[in-house]
Amino acid sequence: MADGTSPIAPPAPAEAVTPGGINHLVINVRDIEESHRFWTEILGFKQVGASSRRPMRFYSGDHSGQMNHHDIALVENPNLPKPPADWQMFDMPVAINHIAITMPNREAWLKQMAWLRQNGVKFHRRVNHGMTHSLYISDPNGYGVEVLYELPREVWGDNIQGAIDYAEPVPTEGDEAFVDDTNYPHFGTAKAPAAE
């Protein structure tokens, strides 16, 4: 065609094409104003847009000084059931276990934890994983939110499974919740699968 497009579909590959990652997440919320306050005032996302057709808002994190078209969107659905009073990692009656939010570095993560504590956000769980150090909180709809920073790649190397299997619990109360051991374990090279 004259505009450079082709009406012929490309040949199908032998397997699915690996995506570059998740582009954005859209979640249903009971009260869009309550959720807006949580995602902006508590977690620090910036609203970048809103739907003119339905109660829906779009938010972006900081992408090296740039705003993304959106990382997360909220859609108001007042018919959602209220979440249980106490959040837990598993066995919650919500479709999303948790949403992981990456902080740009360790220092930003520590500051964000201090901000969350100052604003009365309950720390449900603190874990030093093999590839992240993480704090788990929950949003007003019962969705878990993991606030994390990534450990240096050399910590887990190419042994993703070893890093996934590692979980060191950290206290969630008092000053101990802010202790962050940077003597990271190293997982190195993954072992090759055993020959059959």
Secondary structure, DSSP 4 states (H G I P E B T S, - for coil): -TTS--SSPPPPPSSPPPPS----EEEEES-HHHHHHIIIIIT--EEEEE-SSSSEEEEE-EETTEE-S-SEEEEE-TTSPPPPSS--SSS-SSS--EEEEE-SSHHHHHHHHHHHHHTT----EEEEESSEEEEEEE-TTS-EEEEEEEPPHHHHTT-HHHHHH-EEEE--STGGGG----------SPPPPPP-
